[in-house]
Amino acid sequence: MKLQSLREQALEANLEVVRRGLVLYTFGNASGIDRAEGIVAIKPSGLPYETMKPADMVLVDLNGEVVEGALRPSSDLATHLELYRAFPQIGGVVHTHSRAATSWAQARREIPCLGTTHADYFHGPVPITEALSEEEIEQGYELNTGRVITRLFAKLDPMHTPGVLVAGHAPFCWGATPAEAAHIAVVLEEIAAMALNALAINPDAESLSRHLHDKHFFRKHGPKATYGQK
C-alpha cells in the first residue's frame, strides 16, 4: 500500500474535526499531499467516519486520477486539487460545514477581526468569496469552487490567511500539514462563534487596531516570532 504515512495523516485530520464537533454525519472532508510524489490522499465520498481506516483514503494525482484505492474520492476533490495547485506552500486541506463559520458563509459576510484570538491566526478578516455564477455551478461546480477561492487570493498570502468562507456554502481551511489544516478549521469555528457573540452583545463592536492585530499575528508567525519553543 502506497504512502502509508500520508494516508494516516489524512485520516487523522478527518477524525480530528469529528472529535471537535465540526462535522455531522459525513459532512466535510480532509486531505493531505505528498509534494515529492505529487499524490493527494483524501477521504472517500460518503463513508462514515467511525468506520474509516488508513487504507480507505483514496490516493489521486493532481489531475484527479485515482492512483490507489477502491472507493470513490470525496465529491469536493476538485476543490482540494485546485487549492494544492494554486498554493504550493500548503500540505493539507480541510472542509467542514461547522455551524458558526457556515453561518457567516451563508450570510455572505467576512468575519471581522474583533479580538486577539482571531489575530493570532489570521492576518486580517476571514474573507468571503464572491458567489458562483449559474454557469460555474452547472459546469465544473467543485473545480469552480476552488477557482473562486484562488481568485480571491490573488492578492492575499494563503499562509497569513489560512482559510476562507465560500459564499452560501461553508469554510475551507489549509495548512502546512493535514494536522495543521484541521487545527485551523477548529480555530476558525471558534473565532466565528466569538464574533457572532461579540456582535450580539455590541452590534457596533469595532475591529481590532492594526497595531494590536500585527503584534499578535507576528509574535506567532514569521522570522521574528517569539511564541512557543525554538
Secondary structure, 3 states (H helix, E strand, C coil): CCCHHHHHHHHHHHHHHHHCCCCCCCCCEEEEEECCCCEEEECECCCCHHHCCHHHCEEEECCCCEEECCCCECCCHHHHHHHHHHCCCCCEEEECCCHHHHHHHHHCCCECCCCHHHHCCCCCCECECCCCCHHHHHCCHHHHHHHHHHHHHHHCCCCCCCEEECCCCCEEEEECCHHHHHHHHHHHHHHHHHHHHHHHHCCCCCCCCHHHHHHHHHCCCCCCCCCCCC
